[in-house]
């Protein structure tokens, strides 16, 4: 499992694949869009798309992704940098 802090070294885009027992659960992506940073999560079990979360700073987006990745890990999911 890769921590979010380790994987955020790429300044323009980072992404992670989340799985549990070998089954895809989600794909999480962090990217810059203009002056903001966007975090989007595509959930494998949900056909409806969710709105991405926008942040004013990279640090705020990193904190959000760190909490998100930690939550997936707590639930027994494997997280790998994509």
N, C-alpha and C positions, 0 to 999 in steps of 0.2 A: 504494500500500500504506500502511496506517495502522499506526503502532506501537501496541502495547498500552498503553504509558504515556500516549499522547495520548488514547486512547479510554476510559480508565478514569475520566474525570472525573465520570460519573454515579455517585452514591454507592450507589444501590440495585440497579441492573441495567445491564449492558453486554453486548453480544454482537457476534460477528464471523461472517462467512461466508468460508469458505475454498474456493477453486476452483483448478483447474489446467487450462489450455487450454480454459477456458469450462465445464468440467464440475465440478459441486459435489463437494467432497471431505468437508467437515465444517462443522458449525455449532457454535460455542463460545459458551457463555453464562456470565456471572458474575453471581451474585445473592446478596443477603443473605437468610438464613433464621434468624430468631431472633438469637442472639448469634454465629452463625458465618457464614462466607462460603462459598458453594458454586460450584464450577466444573464445568460439565457439557459434554461434547463428544459430539455425535451424528455418527457417521461414516457418510457416504452409502453406502459400499460394504459396510457390515456390517449385516445385519438384526438382529443381537443388540445390545441396548443395553448400554452400559458404566455402571458405577456412578459417580456423581459424586464429586468429591474435595472434602472439607470442610476448611476452614482456620479457625483461631481468630482470625486477623487479616486485615484487608484487604490489608496489605502482603505477607503470605505468599501470598495468592491472586494478587495482582498479579505477584509474582515468578514464580509458576507459569505464569500466562497469558503473561507476557513470554517465558519460555523456550519455551512451546508455540508461540506465534506465530512466534518466531524459527526454530524447527525447521521449521515449514511453509514459511517463506520460503526457508530453506536448501535445501529440497527442490524449489524452483521454483514454489511455489504463490502465488497472489494472495490477499491477506487484505484484507477490507473491513469496516469497522464497519457493523453492521446497524442 
